[in-house]
């Protein structure tokens, strides 16, 4: 399809830079820019590989309670040191 477009100065500069870097024509550069900007992003398939981390050394059922206790101890220690 043949059409006329008016480019802003900044987009014209981007197209000219793109043309120079890749040795493309104006038409090829504009088409490539539109494809890159409007085409749906490719979806990559990621696979998570499970790893055995060994036997737990503590009961993790109450991990949040343990974390809260450790945080409380750290705060109490800082307060007693005057920080």
C-alpha positions, 0 to 999 in steps of 0.5 A: 500500500502506498501512502504519505506520512508526516514524521516529527523531527525526532522520529525522522532522526530515529528513522535516519539513524536506523537506516544508516546503522542497518543500510536499509531504505526509508521504506524498509526502516519505517516498515521494520519500526512499525513491526517492532512497535506494533507486533505482539511480543514473542512469548518465550517458554520458560521451564522450571526444573525442580531441585531436591534441597535435602531434608529440612533442618527445621520445621517450616510450618511456622516459618513466619512466626520464626521470622517474626521472633528473629526480627523482634530479637534484632529490634530489641538488641538495637534498642538496648544498644541505643540505636 
